[in-house]
């Protein structure tokens, strides 16, 4: 398996690609739900860019497997009350397992909330549909692993 060590500059370029796509679509979220841990950097930067709220949502399949269903539902209910546009962000969609679980929850709110999804790196073979991505890969063609800059900043 090939390992690719990403830099903050590369990640910012992926984020910029997402923002470019949003600008073309004339999209701006009212609220950003950033999946912890990987989506926090992306979510924080988008929050500053759009001058809107960021809400960290704990959703991990690894690292103790925490999933904050209640927080996600509460944020979506609140967004429905105000007619908000919600953006869910993560660093990458690889197998699609995390985002599939998130989408299972958000699907129940599709009629009352505009929910979009963005990631920095998107595996085309994941089976998940995202609205925006900064870099598309296909793990079927190339088996690779990404090491994000926040995972080894001390080295």
Backbone as ProteinMPNN parsed JSONL, in Angstrom:
{"seq_chain_A": "XXXXXXXXXXXXXXXXXXXXXXXXXXXXXXXXXXXXXXXXXXXXXXXXXXXXXXXXXXXXXXXXXXXXXXXXXXXXXXXXXXXXXXXXXXXXXXXXXXXXXXXXXXXXXXXXXXXXXXXXXXXXXXXXXXXXXXXXXXXXXXXXXXXXXXXXXXX", "coords_chain_A": {"N_chain_A": [[0.841, -1.172, 0.0], [0.576, 2.159, -0.871], [1.765, 5.016, 0.784], [0.803, 8.33, 1.273], [2.015, 11.339, 2.262], [0.513, 14.129, 3.329], [0.531, 17.711, 3.087], [-0.128, 20.776, 4.901], [-0.485, 22.791, 3.06], [-1.273, 21.385, 0.756], [-3.731, 20.364, 1.696], [-5.12, 22.75, 2.102], [-5.346, 23.53, -0.548], [-7.113, 21.569, -1.515], [-9.355, 22.232, 0.024], [-9.829, 24.743, -1.037], [-10.623, 24.05, -3.624], [-13.081, 22.903, -3.093], [-14.457, 25.146, -2.077], [-14.426, 26.701, -4.373], [-16.142, 25.217, -6.037], [-18.489, 25.516, -4.56], [-18.861, 28.263, -4.793], [-19.373, 28.502, -7.525], [-21.796, 27.198, -7.584], [-23.251, 28.969, -6.141], [-23.545, 28.677, -3.392], [-23.9, 28.774, 0.128], [-23.462, 27.734, 3.366], [-25.557, 27.761, 6.331], [-24.863, 26.546, 8.608], [-22.196, 24.518, 9.74], [-21.437, 21.202, 10.059], [-18.954, 19.532, 11.454], [-17.154, 16.619, 11.235], [-15.699, 14.926, 13.868], [-12.668, 13.387, 14.208], [-11.29, 14.135, 11.914], [-12.634, 16.019, 10.225], [-12.473, 18.478, 11.45], [-10.466, 20.497, 10.993], [-11.024, 21.294, 8.343], [-13.73, 22.055, 8.649], [-13.493, 24.202, 10.479], [-12.028, 26.06, 8.986], [-13.798, 26.511, 6.848], [-15.887, 27.59, 8.309], [-14.818, 30.048, 9.14], [-14.405, 31.178, 6.612], [-17.032, 31.383, 5.533], [-18.166, 32.775, 7.566], [-19.818, 31.615, 9.56], [-21.538, 29.351, 11.812], [-19.803, 26.617, 13.344], [-20.209, 23.256, 14.171], [-18.921, 20.783, 16.019], [-19.15, 17.334, 15.51], [-19.036, 14.294, 17.019], [-18.032, 11.405, 15.509], [-16.952, 8.451, 14.987], [-15.578, 5.585, 13.576], [-13.392, 4.154, 14.188], [-11.014, 4.34, 16.916], [-12.35, 4.072, 19.533], [-14.962, 4.146, 18.643], [-17.052, 6.116, 18.908], [-20.208, 7.634, 18.445], [-22.17, 10.337, 18.023], [-25.195, 10.38, 17.899], [-27.412, 11.734, 19.033], [-26.606, 14.455, 19.24], [-26.23, 15.085, 16.537], [-28.866, 14.734, 15.554], [-30.2, 16.706, 17.09], [-29.017, 19.072, 16.114], [-29.868, 19.002, 13.468], [-32.639, 19.124, 13.793], [-32.87, 21.693, 14.9], [-31.898, 23.188, 12.744], [-33.922, 22.68, 10.926], [-36.044, 24.086, 12.077], [-35.336, 26.707, 11.538], [-34.972, 26.786, 8.851], [-32.431, 26.358, 7.845], [-29.434, 25.898, 5.903], [-27.388, 23.168, 5.827], [-24.078, 22.009, 6.072], [-22.196, 19.123, 5.938], [-19.042, 18.056, 6.847], [-15.951, 16.303, 6.232], [-12.584, 14.983, 6.442], [-11.838, 12.953, 4.637], [-13.529, 10.693, 2.447], [-13.488, 7.433, 2.466], [-13.93, 4.355, 2.61], [-16.55, 4.841, 2.817], [-18.129, 4.188, 4.925], [-18.443, 5.723, 7.345], [-19.701, 8.101, 6.372], [-21.973, 6.977, 5.24], [-23.38, 6.114, 7.496], [-23.868, 8.608, 8.682], [-25.455, 9.768, 6.689], [-27.658, 8.092, 6.823], [-28.894, 9.059, 9.087], [-29.291, 11.779, 8.415], [-30.973, 11.602, 6.224], [-33.579, 11.455, 7.145], [-34.269, 14.044, 7.534], [-34.375, 15.351, 5.171], [-36.589, 16.548, 3.907], [-37.044, 18.875, 5.334], [-34.677, 20.246, 5.737], [-31.942, 21.637, 4.011], [-29.36, 19.717, 3.157], [-25.985, 19.262, 2.613], [-22.915, 17.697, 1.505], [-19.42, 17.583, 1.992], [-15.997, 16.89, 1.297], [-12.439, 16.705, 1.673], [-10.898, 14.756, 0.367], [-12.041, 12.311, -1.798], [-13.105, 9.074, -2.318], [-13.967, 7.609, -5.192], [-15.075, 5.086, -5.41], [-16.526, 4.659, -3.115], [-19.268, 4.568, -2.801], [-20.814, 6.525, -1.688], [-22.521, 9.591, -2.14], [-21.251, 12.735, -2.571], [-21.532, 16.269, -2.348], [-19.517, 18.145, -2.842], [-16.012, 17.86, -3.457], [-12.49, 18.021, -2.881], [-10.405, 16.594, -3.982], [-10.451, 13.819, -6.033], [-10.189, 10.322, -5.831], [-9.498, 6.888, -6.706], [-9.692, 4.083, -5.089], [-9.767, 1.522, -6.018], [-8.249, 1.476, -8.311], [-5.783, 2.354, -7.342], [-4.249, 1.422, -4.472], [-4.011, 3.193, -1.696], [-2.862, 5.058, 1.153], [-3.537, 7.806, 3.214], [-1.677, 10.147, 5.049], [-2.432, 12.585, 7.135], [-1.636, 16.077, 7.693], [-2.109, 16.849, 10.363], [-1.836, 14.527, 11.672], [0.797, 13.898, 11.956], [2.314, 16.126, 12.715], [4.379, 16.707, 14.453], [6.617, 15.514, 13.535]], "CA_chain_A": [[0.0, 0.0, 0.0], [1.317, 3.405, -0.99], [1.422, 6.055, 1.758], [1.028, 9.689, 0.81], [2.064, 12.298, 3.363], [-0.054, 15.386, 2.857], [0.93, 18.922, 3.796], [-1.214, 21.737, 5.125], [-0.681, 23.495, 1.794], [-2.096, 20.515, -0.104], [-5.082, 20.322, 2.234], [-5.75, 24.04, 1.804], [-5.698, 23.504, -1.972], [-8.333, 20.759, -1.64], [-10.434, 23.043, 0.582], [-10.095, 25.797, -2.019], [-11.395, 23.446, -4.72], [-14.459, 22.772, -2.601], [-15.03, 26.495, -2.031], [-14.638, 27.107, -5.766], [-17.375, 24.545, -6.459], [-19.607, 26.152, -3.859], [-19.055, 29.597, -5.387], [-20.021, 28.283, -8.824], [-23.185, 26.821, -7.284], [-23.824, 30.043, -5.323], [-23.93, 28.007, -2.148], [-23.292, 29.169, 1.4], [-24.2, 27.088, 4.452], [-25.856, 28.482, 7.57], [-24.248, 25.798, 9.701], [-21.263, 23.485, 9.301], [-21.25, 20.088, 10.986], [-17.62, 18.983, 11.177], [-16.982, 15.325, 11.895], [-14.497, 14.838, 14.674], [-11.602, 14.349, 14.311], [-10.749, 14.525, 10.624], [-13.294, 17.136, 9.582], [-12.411, 19.693, 12.249], [-9.657, 21.514, 10.32], [-11.815, 21.73, 7.195], [-14.907, 22.744, 9.161], [-13.093, 25.473, 11.079], [-11.658, 26.981, 7.905], [-15.033, 26.892, 6.153], [-16.632, 28.443, 9.233], [-14.251, 31.393, 9.021], [-14.631, 31.655, 5.248], [-18.442, 31.739, 5.369], [-18.588, 33.511, 8.752], [-20.988, 30.897, 10.068], [-21.295, 28.458, 12.947], [-19.286, 25.259, 13.197], [-20.614, 22.374, 15.256], [-18.212, 19.501, 15.956], [-19.958, 16.139, 15.753], [-18.194, 13.114, 17.202], [-18.507, 10.258, 14.743], [-15.747, 7.698, 14.668], [-15.706, 4.136, 13.493], [-12.227, 3.668, 14.929], [-10.749, 5.159, 18.1], [-13.423, 3.893, 20.518], [-16.244, 4.03, 17.962], [-18.095, 7.028, 19.4], [-21.113, 8.231, 17.466], [-23.086, 11.196, 18.762], [-26.472, 10.448, 17.19], [-28.287, 12.751, 19.622], [-26.148, 15.805, 18.848], [-26.52, 15.242, 15.109], [-30.311, 14.934, 15.415], [-30.544, 18.01, 17.667], [-28.58, 20.126, 15.19], [-30.73, 18.954, 12.284], [-33.956, 19.641, 14.212], [-32.745, 23.143, 15.023], [-31.779, 23.718, 11.382], [-35.25, 22.572, 10.309], [-36.856, 25.173, 12.624], [-34.943, 27.99, 10.953], [-34.784, 26.658, 7.403], [-31.006, 26.488, 7.572], [-28.691, 25.039, 4.988], [-26.358, 22.512, 6.638], [-22.992, 21.347, 5.354], [-21.48, 18.12, 6.719], [-17.691, 17.947, 6.274], [-14.958, 15.382, 6.769], [-11.338, 15.09, 5.686], [-11.894, 12.062, 3.475], [-14.487, 9.595, 2.393], [-12.676, 6.329, 1.972], [-14.825, 3.219, 2.355], [-17.904, 5.377, 2.815], [-18.867, 3.681, 6.083], [-18.813, 6.824, 8.239], [-20.673, 8.993, 5.75], [-23.221, 6.226, 5.071], [-24.089, 6.197, 8.776], [-24.333, 9.991, 8.832], [-26.546, 9.962, 5.721], [-28.831, 7.378, 7.333], [-29.544, 9.958, 10.036], [-29.711, 13.021, 7.751], [-32.059, 11.307, 5.273], [-34.866, 11.692, 7.807], [-34.497, 15.486, 7.604], [-34.255, 15.893, 3.814], [-37.746, 17.37, 3.53], [-37.102, 20.129, 6.075], [-33.357, 20.869, 5.819], [-31.051, 21.462, 2.872], [-28.141, 19.119, 3.699], [-24.979, 18.936, 1.613], [-21.754, 16.992, 2.031], [-18.147, 17.933, 1.365], [-14.8, 16.293, 1.866], [-11.217, 17.096, 0.984], [-10.509, 13.644, -0.504], [-13.217, 11.473, -2.033], [-12.913, 7.824, -3.031], [-15.08, 7.422, -6.125], [-15.646, 3.766, -5.204], [-17.072, 4.544, -1.76], [-20.712, 4.362, -2.817], [-21.471, 7.701, -1.117], [-22.576, 10.764, -3.0], [-20.961, 13.998, -1.914], [-21.822, 17.429, -3.182], [-18.237, 18.731, -3.246], [-14.759, 17.267, -2.979], [-11.312, 18.732, -3.353], [-9.577, 15.664, -4.76], [-11.084, 12.517, -6.226], [-9.291, 9.182, -6.029], [-10.193, 5.619, -6.882], [-8.878, 3.088, -4.376], [-9.721, 0.279, -6.8], [-7.116, 1.62, -9.225], [-4.539, 2.524, -6.601], [-4.43, 1.235, -3.038], [-3.158, 4.161, -1.034], [-3.236, 5.531, 2.468], [-3.153, 9.193, 3.398], [-1.288, 10.613, 6.368], [-2.785, 13.996, 7.136], [-0.618, 16.857, 8.415], [-2.382, 16.905, 11.791], [-1.533, 13.209, 12.245], [2.238, 13.753, 12.207], [2.872, 17.478, 12.703], [5.541, 16.767, 15.333], [7.767, 14.835, 12.903]], "C_chain_A": [[0.892, 1.243, 0.0], [0.823, 4.393, 0.062], [1.737, 7.411, 1.139], [0.925, 10.622, 2.011], [1.623, 13.658, 2.836], [0.436, 16.55, 3.71], [-0.299, 19.803, 4.032], [-1.51, 22.505, 3.835], [-1.538, 22.674, 0.841], [-3.538, 20.487, 0.385], [-5.815, 21.632, 1.935], [-6.129, 24.138, 0.331], [-6.973, 22.693, -2.201], [-9.536, 21.545, -1.119], [-10.83, 24.141, -0.41], [-10.895, 25.28, -3.206], [-12.858, 23.297, -4.329], [-15.141, 24.14, -2.598], [-15.299, 27.009, -3.442], [-15.936, 26.494, -6.303], [-18.608, 25.157, -5.821], [-19.91, 27.52, -4.461], [-19.764, 29.477, -6.735], [-21.502, 27.962, -8.631], [-23.933, 27.896, -6.498], [-24.362, 29.494, -3.991], [-23.189, 28.614, -0.966], [-24.103, 28.525, 2.518], [-24.481, 28.042, 5.605], [-25.171, 27.829, 8.766], [-23.352, 24.725, 9.102], [-21.147, 22.446, 10.408], [-19.956, 19.396, 10.605], [-17.434, 17.692, 11.96], [-15.634, 15.267, 12.594], [-13.909, 13.433, 14.533], [-11.22, 14.923, 12.951], [-11.369, 15.75, 9.99], [-13.15, 18.464, 10.303], [-11.616, 20.81, 11.584], [-10.439, 22.133, 9.167], [-13.017, 22.561, 7.655], [-14.578, 24.111, 9.738], [-12.755, 26.493, 9.997], [-12.88, 27.424, 7.112], [-15.878, 27.832, 7.016], [-16.118, 29.883, 9.162], [-14.534, 31.981, 7.64], [-16.06, 32.165, 5.066], [-18.995, 32.568, 6.531], [-19.884, 32.915, 9.316], [-20.567, 29.907, 11.15], [-20.693, 27.123, 12.506], [-19.739, 24.474, 14.414], [-19.841, 21.069, 15.092], [-19.17, 18.363, 16.314], [-19.009, 14.949, 15.887], [-18.816, 11.945, 16.454], [-17.291, 9.493, 14.264], [-16.052, 6.215, 14.628], [-14.536, 3.467, 14.197], [-12.096, 4.516, 16.187], [-11.948, 5.194, 19.044], [-14.827, 3.914, 19.929], [-17.361, 4.906, 18.473], [-18.9, 7.607, 18.248], [-22.167, 9.02, 18.226], [-24.361, 11.422, 17.949], [-27.348, 11.591, 17.7], [-27.894, 14.157, 19.202], [-26.471, 16.076, 17.379], [-28.005, 15.521, 14.901], [-30.752, 16.305, 15.942], [-30.184, 19.147, 16.714], [-29.461, 20.161, 13.944], [-32.137, 19.457, 12.608], [-33.935, 21.16, 14.319], [-32.659, 23.793, 13.635], [-33.127, 23.705, 10.678], [-36.16, 23.713, 10.791], [-36.598, 26.497, 11.899], [-34.747, 27.939, 9.44], [-33.332, 26.784, 6.98], [-30.515, 25.515, 6.509], [-27.503, 24.495, 5.766], [-25.344, 21.824, 5.735], [-22.284, 20.397, 6.309], [-20.123, 17.926, 6.058], [-16.844, 16.921, 7.003], [-13.695, 15.515, 5.924], [-11.342, 14.192, 4.457], [-13.068, 11.11, 3.59], [-13.747, 8.47, 1.703], [-13.562, 5.142, 1.623], [-16.266, 3.695, 2.221], [-18.704, 4.988, 4.044], [-19.33, 4.802, 7.017], [-19.918, 7.67, 7.622], [-22.004, 8.279, 5.492], [-24.04, 6.276, 6.351], [-24.654, 7.596, 8.995], [-25.547, 10.218, 7.936], [-27.809, 9.217, 6.137], [-29.609, 8.25, 8.317], [-30.099, 11.183, 9.297], [-30.854, 12.803, 6.764], [-33.437, 11.617, 5.856], [-35.241, 13.176, 7.841], [-34.473, 16.153, 6.23], [-35.4, 16.818, 3.421], [-37.742, 18.744, 4.197], [-35.772, 20.883, 6.155], [-32.597, 20.601, 4.527], [-29.71, 20.971, 3.426], [-27.223, 18.757, 2.537], [-23.763, 18.342, 2.307], [-20.51, 17.401, 1.258], [-17.015, 17.203, 2.07], [-13.599, 16.767, 1.062], [-10.825, 16.034, -0.028], [-11.668, 12.661, -0.581], [-12.839, 10.252, -2.861], [-14.154, 7.557, -3.888], [-15.783, 6.075, -5.936], [-16.312, 3.577, -3.859], [-18.567, 4.234, -1.732], [-21.499, 5.494, -2.193], [-21.467, 8.819, -2.144], [-22.275, 12.0, -2.167], [-21.238, 15.129, -2.896], [-20.533, 18.031, -3.717], [-17.083, 17.94, -2.661], [-13.596, 18.033, -3.597], [-10.422, 17.888, -4.232], [-10.298, 14.329, -4.832], [-10.013, 11.468, -6.479], [-10.156, 7.964, -6.32], [-9.318, 4.533, -6.275], [-8.849, 1.749, -5.096], [-8.513, 0.304, -7.729], [-5.784, 1.709, -8.501], [-4.819, 2.443, -5.114], [-3.471, 2.173, -2.318], [-3.74, 4.564, 0.311], [-2.73, 6.952, 2.612], [-2.785, 9.444, 4.854], [-1.488, 12.12, 6.342], [-1.796, 14.786, 7.986], [-0.856, 16.939, 9.918], [-2.108, 15.572, 12.475], [-0.044, 13.016, 12.508], [2.954, 15.1, 12.218], [4.152, 17.585, 13.499], [6.781, 16.135, 14.709], [8.482, 15.733, 11.929]], "O_chain_A": [[1.838, 1.347, 0.78], [-0.381, 4.591, 0.22], [2.803, 7.61, 0.556], [-0.104, 10.688, 2.684], [2.293, 14.255, 1.994], [0.717, 16.393, 4.898], [-1.359, 19.596, 3.441], [-2.664, 22.829, 3.557], [-2.432, 23.213, 0.189], [-4.467, 20.577, -0.418], [-6.987, 21.622, 1.561], [-7.133, 24.768, -0.004], [-7.822, 23.091, -2.997], [-10.604, 21.535, -1.731], [-12.012, 24.428, -0.595], [-11.749, 25.99, -3.738], [-13.758, 23.535, -5.135], [-16.273, 24.274, -3.065], [-16.302, 27.684, -3.672], [-16.731, 27.178, -6.947], [-19.647, 25.298, -6.466], [-21.072, 27.893, -4.62], [-20.656, 30.267, -7.042], [-22.35, 28.394, -9.411], [-25.123, 27.745, -6.221], [-25.467, 29.813, -3.552], [-22.002, 28.927, -1.054], [-25.311, 28.748, 2.61], [-23.744, 29.003, 5.829], [-24.932, 28.465, 9.793], [-23.691, 24.102, 8.095], [-20.804, 22.767, 11.546], [-19.869, 18.753, 9.559], [-17.541, 17.671, 13.186], [-14.585, 15.52, 12.001], [-14.598, 12.431, 14.725], [-10.859, 16.097, 12.861], [-10.678, 16.469, 9.269], [-13.651, 19.48, 9.822], [-12.047, 21.963, 11.607], [-10.504, 23.355, 9.037], [-13.285, 23.634, 7.115], [-15.309, 25.074, 9.509], [-13.152, 27.655, 10.087], [-12.986, 28.594, 6.742], [-16.506, 28.759, 6.503], [-16.91, 30.825, 9.129], [-14.867, 33.161, 7.523], [-16.276, 33.244, 4.514], [-20.143, 33.011, 6.494], [-20.884, 33.604, 9.515], [-19.378, 29.666, 11.363], [-21.027, 26.582, 11.451], [-19.665, 24.957, 15.544], [-20.073, 20.328, 14.137], [-19.901, 18.435, 17.302], [-18.263, 14.641, 14.957], [-19.95, 11.544, 16.714], [-16.676, 9.847, 13.258], [-16.696, 5.666, 15.522], [-14.661, 2.365, 14.731], [-12.977, 5.322, 16.487], [-12.492, 6.265, 19.311], [-15.796, 3.715, 20.661], [-18.517, 4.483, 18.474], [-18.354, 8.012, 17.222], [-22.96, 8.453, 18.979], [-24.581, 12.497, 17.391], [-27.949, 12.324, 16.915], [-28.753, 14.964, 18.847], [-26.929, 17.163, 17.025], [-28.368, 16.435, 14.161], [-31.573, 16.98, 15.321], [-30.968, 20.079, 16.532], [-29.764, 21.236, 13.427], [-32.757, 20.138, 11.791], [-34.868, 21.833, 13.881], [-33.279, 24.828, 13.39], [-33.44, 24.621, 9.917], [-36.951, 24.247, 10.013], [-37.511, 27.292, 11.678], [-34.393, 28.943, 8.823], [-33.037, 27.262, 5.884], [-31.109, 24.465, 6.265], [-26.703, 25.261, 6.302], [-25.701, 21.151, 4.769], [-21.821, 20.814, 7.371], [-20.046, 17.663, 4.858], [-16.988, 16.697, 8.204], [-13.724, 16.083, 4.832], [-10.912, 14.597, 3.377], [-13.528, 10.775, 4.682], [-13.424, 8.545, 0.518], [-13.906, 4.949, 0.457], [-17.095, 3.038, 1.592], [-19.849, 5.416, 4.193], [-20.489, 4.822, 7.433], [-20.941, 7.931, 8.255], [-23.057, 8.917, 5.524], [-25.257, 6.459, 6.305], [-25.79, 7.748, 9.443], [-26.546, 10.792, 8.368], [-28.916, 9.663, 5.837], [-30.837, 8.187, 8.373], [-31.242, 11.579, 9.526], [-31.622, 13.727, 6.497], [-34.352, 11.999, 5.127], [-36.383, 13.527, 8.137], [-34.543, 17.378, 6.132], [-35.193, 17.775, 2.674], [-38.364, 19.678, 3.691], [-35.74, 22.034, 6.591], [-32.605, 19.484, 4.011], [-29.003, 21.728, 4.091], [-27.614, 18.05, 1.609], [-23.596, 18.462, 3.52], [-20.538, 17.547, 0.036], [-17.071, 16.936, 3.271], [-13.734, 17.179, -0.09], [-10.457, 16.36, -1.157], [-12.206, 12.234, 0.44], [-12.319, 10.379, -3.969], [-15.243, 7.312, -3.37], [-16.961, 5.942, -6.268], [-16.635, 2.449, -3.487], [-19.072, 3.696, -0.746], [-22.728, 5.444, -2.164], [-20.522, 8.968, -2.918], [-22.957, 12.279, -1.181], [-21.181, 14.95, -4.113], [-20.448, 18.389, -4.892], [-17.152, 17.425, -1.546], [-13.705, 18.608, -4.68], [-9.757, 18.405, -5.13], [-10.706, 13.777, -3.81], [-9.065, 11.687, -7.232], [-11.38, 8.006, -6.198], [-8.326, 4.114, -6.872], [-7.987, 0.918, -4.809], [-7.839, -0.708, -7.916], [-4.772, 1.2, -8.986], [-5.531, 3.278, -4.557], [-2.258, 1.963, -2.334], [-4.937, 4.429, 0.566], [-1.62, 7.269, 2.183], [-3.486, 9.014, 5.77], [-0.8, 12.839, 5.617], [-1.182, 14.232, 8.899], [0.1, 17.084, 10.679], [-2.139, 15.481, 13.702], [0.345, 12.077, 13.204], [4.096, 15.192, 11.768], [4.951, 18.485, 13.242], [7.87, 16.207, 15.279], [9.465, 15.319, 11.315]]}, "name": "protein", "num_of_chains": 1, "seq": "XXXXXXXXXXXXXXXXXXXXXXXXXXXXXXXXXXXXXXXXXXXXXXXXXXXXXXXXXXXXXXXXXXXXXXXXXXXXXXXXXXXXXXXXXXXXXXXXXXXXXXXXXXXXXXXXXXXXXXXXXXXXXXXXXXXXXXXXXXXXXXXXXXXXXXXXXXX"}
